[in-house]
């Protein structure tokens, strides 16, 4: 964004930390009977700014992207103790689809064995049920992935996070709705999103009816 400023801008060299000055008051305490004193000009710095100078673009790598988000609180859970993996609709559901290839990584099989949820990088990802983190993998088509084992021979997988977007470790016990990671775009990915798999006996099944059986309705955009 272009800056249209006068040739010089006065900037105070120091300011009182944590105290605001507004309407003849300092930190909520009124000053009675007199106006605020005039600023001491001998302690001002002057910065020359040429008109028409453009502000440089802000470029963030994956580390900086996830750091602008704080670790989220727990996600909403059902009466059965399950939660949605993310607070976003499905944008690419289970089933056949066009093969997607990512340079330097490879191509998928053309059959989607889970659901994609498009979301900004850094969006919180939640464990759908209580369980134990059994695997964390990095690289390959899934990128950075967390696998959690749940009761009843069920496991779930959460893929495409960045390295520093993984908030749990192998062997850690997690609860339903716990923030386990942040959305990224690693592996065979063309943009920030969560790829979520629901597995029974290690084999992926359609997450929508599977999660509906636990009282969680995953909606399609």
GUMI-595436 format. One line per 3 residues: number of its first residue (from 1); their letters; for each residue x, y, z of C-alpha. Coordinates in Angstrom, 1 decimal. Layout:
BEGIN
NUM = a = X Y Z | ...
This chain:
BEGIN
1 = xxx = 0.0 0.0 0.0 | 1.5 3.3 -1.1 | 2.3 5.8 1.6
4 = xxx = 1.3 9.4 0.9 | 3.0 11.4 3.7 | 4.5 14.8 4.2
7 = xxx = 8.3 15.1 3.8 | 8.9 14.6 7.5 | 6.9 12.7 10.2
10 = xxx = 7.6 13.4 13.9 | 8.0 10.2 16.0 | 8.4 10.4 19.8
13 = xxx = 11.6 8.7 20.9 | 9.9 7.2 24.0 | 6.4 6.4 25.2
16 = xxx = 5.0 5.4 28.6 | 4.6 1.6 28.4 | 1.0 0.4 28.9
19 = xxx = -0.5 3.9 29.6 | -2.7 5.7 27.1 | -3.3 9.4 26.9
22 = xxx = -6.7 10.5 25.7 | -9.2 13.2 26.6 | -7.0 14.8 29.3
25 = xxx = -6.7 11.5 31.2 | -3.9 9.1 31.9 | -4.8 5.5 32.5
28 = xxx = -8.4 6.5 33.5 | -7.2 9.1 36.1 | -8.5 12.7 35.2
31 = xxx = -6.1 15.6 35.4 | -8.2 18.4 37.0 | -7.9 22.1 36.3
34 = xxx = -5.2 22.0 33.6 | -4.6 20.7 30.1 | -1.9 18.1 29.4
37 = xxx = 1.6 19.7 29.1 | 2.9 20.4 25.6 | 5.3 17.7 24.3
40 = xxx = 9.1 18.5 24.6 | 10.1 19.0 21.0 | 13.8 18.7 21.7
43 = xxx = 13.4 14.9 22.3 | 11.6 14.2 19.0 | 13.1 12.2 16.2
46 = xxx = 12.4 13.0 12.6 | 12.0 10.4 9.8 | 12.0 11.5 6.2
49 = xxx = 9.5 9.6 4.1 | 9.4 10.1 0.3 | 5.9 10.3 -1.1
52 = xxx = 4.9 7.3 -3.3 | 7.2 4.8 -1.5 | 5.5 1.4 -1.6
55 = xxx = 5.4 -0.8 1.5 | 7.3 -4.0 1.0 | 5.2 -7.2 0.7
58 = xxx = 5.0 -9.5 3.8 | 6.2 -13.0 3.0 | 5.8 -15.7 5.6
61 = xxx = 7.2 -19.2 5.6 | 5.4 -22.2 7.1 | 6.9 -21.5 10.5
64 = xxx = 5.8 -17.9 10.6 | 2.3 -18.8 9.3 | 1.5 -21.2 12.2
67 = xxx = 3.0 -18.9 14.8 | 0.4 -16.2 14.2 | -2.2 -18.6 15.6
70 = xxx = -2.5 -19.5 19.3 | -3.2 -23.1 20.3 | -7.0 -23.3 20.3
73 = xxx = -9.2 -24.5 23.1 | -11.2 -27.8 22.8 | -13.6 -28.3 20.0
76 = xxx = -17.3 -29.0 20.5 | -18.1 -32.6 21.4 | -21.2 -34.7 20.9
79 = xxx = -23.1 -36.4 23.8 | -21.2 -39.5 22.8 | -17.9 -38.0 23.4
82 = xxx = -16.8 -37.4 19.8 | -15.9 -34.1 18.0 | -15.5 -32.8 14.4
85 = xxx = -11.9 -32.8 13.2 | -12.1 -29.1 12.2 | -14.6 -26.3 12.1
88 = xxx = -15.0 -26.2 8.3 | -17.1 -27.9 5.7 | -15.9 -30.7 3.4
91 = xxx = -14.7 -29.3 0.0 | -13.6 -32.7 -1.5 | -15.3 -35.8 -0.2
94 = xxx = -14.6 -39.5 -0.1 | -14.7 -41.3 -3.5 | -13.3 -41.2 -7.1
97 = xxx = -11.8 -37.9 -8.3 | -9.3 -36.5 -10.7 | -5.7 -37.5 -10.0
100 = xxx = -3.8 -34.7 -8.3 | 0.0 -34.4 -8.6 | 2.4 -32.2 -6.7
103 = xxx = 5.8 -31.3 -8.1 | 8.6 -33.1 -6.2 | 6.1 -35.2 -4.2
106 = xxx = 4.1 -37.4 -6.6 | 0.5 -38.1 -7.5 | -2.5 -39.6 -5.6
109 = xxx = -4.4 -42.7 -6.6 | -7.4 -41.0 -8.1 | -9.6 -42.4 -5.3
112 = xxx = -10.1 -40.2 -2.3 | -10.0 -42.3 0.9 | -11.0 -39.5 3.2
115 = xxx = -12.3 -36.0 3.3 | -10.6 -32.7 2.5 | -11.5 -29.6 4.5
118 = xxx = -10.2 -26.3 3.0 | -9.0 -23.9 5.7 | -6.4 -21.2 6.2
121 = xxx = -2.9 -22.4 7.3 | -2.8 -22.4 11.1 | -6.5 -23.3 11.6
124 = xxx = -6.9 -25.7 14.6 | -7.3 -29.4 14.1 | -9.0 -31.5 16.7
127 = xxx = -8.9 -35.2 17.8 | -12.3 -36.7 17.0 | -12.2 -38.9 20.1
130 = xxx = -10.2 -39.9 23.1 | -7.2 -42.1 22.2 | -3.4 -42.5 21.9
133 = xxx = -1.2 -41.0 19.2 | 0.3 -44.0 17.6 | 2.3 -42.4 14.7
136 = xxx = 3.6 -39.1 13.4 | 5.1 -39.2 9.9 | 6.7 -36.5 7.8
139 = xxx = 7.1 -36.4 4.0 | 5.5 -38.4 1.2 | 2.0 -37.9 -0.2
142 = xxx = 0.4 -37.3 3.2 | 3.0 -34.7 4.3 | 3.1 -34.3 8.0
145 = xxx = 0.5 -36.7 9.5 | -0.8 -37.7 12.9 | -2.5 -41.1 13.5
148 = xxx = -4.6 -41.6 16.6 | -5.9 -45.0 17.9 | -9.3 -45.0 19.5
151 = xxx = -11.5 -47.7 21.1 | -13.3 -50.3 19.0 | -10.4 -50.9 16.5
154 = xxx = -10.9 -47.4 15.1 | -8.1 -45.0 14.2 | -8.1 -41.6 12.5
157 = xxx = -5.4 -39.8 10.5 | -4.9 -36.0 10.0 | -2.6 -35.0 7.1
160 = xxx = -0.8 -32.2 5.4 | 0.3 -30.2 8.5 | 3.7 -28.4 8.6
163 = xxx = 6.4 -29.7 10.9 | 5.8 -27.0 13.5 | 2.0 -27.5 13.2
166 = xxx = 2.1 -30.8 15.0 | 1.2 -30.2 18.7 | 1.3 -33.8 20.1
169 = xxx = 3.9 -36.6 20.3 | 3.8 -40.4 19.8 | 2.4 -42.2 22.9
172 = xxx = 0.5 -39.1 24.1 | -3.0 -39.7 25.3 | -5.5 -37.1 23.9
175 = xxx = -9.1 -36.3 24.6 | -12.0 -35.7 22.2 | -11.9 -32.2 20.9
178 = xxx = -8.3 -31.6 21.9 | -6.3 -29.3 19.6 | -3.7 -31.7 18.2
181 = xxx = -2.3 -29.7 15.2 | -2.6 -26.8 12.8 | -3.6 -26.9 9.1
184 = xxx = -0.7 -26.8 6.7 | 0.0 -27.7 3.1 | 2.8 -30.3 3.1
187 = xxx = 3.0 -33.4 0.9 | 0.7 -33.9 -2.1 | -1.1 -30.6 -1.5
190 = xxx = -2.0 -27.6 -3.7 | -3.2 -25.4 -0.8 | -3.8 -25.3 2.9
193 = xxx = -6.3 -27.9 4.0 | -6.9 -30.9 6.3 | -7.1 -34.4 4.9
196 = xxx = -9.0 -36.6 7.4 | -9.3 -40.4 7.3 | -11.5 -42.6 9.5
199 = xxx = -10.2 -46.2 9.6 | -11.6 -49.5 10.9 | -9.1 -52.2 11.4
202 = xxx = -6.6 -50.0 9.6 | -8.7 -49.7 6.4 | -10.2 -46.3 5.4
205 = xxx = -14.0 -46.0 5.3 | -16.2 -43.0 4.3 | -15.9 -40.6 7.2
208 = xxx = -19.3 -39.0 6.8 | -21.5 -42.0 7.8 | -18.8 -43.2 10.2
211 = xxx = -18.8 -39.9 12.1 | -22.6 -39.6 11.9 | -22.8 -42.8 13.8
214 = xxx = -21.1 -41.0 16.7 | -23.4 -38.0 16.5 | -21.0 -35.8 14.4
217 = xxx = -22.4 -34.5 11.1 | -19.7 -33.5 8.6 | -21.3 -31.1 6.1
220 = xx = -20.2 -30.7 2.5 | -19.7 -27.1 1.2
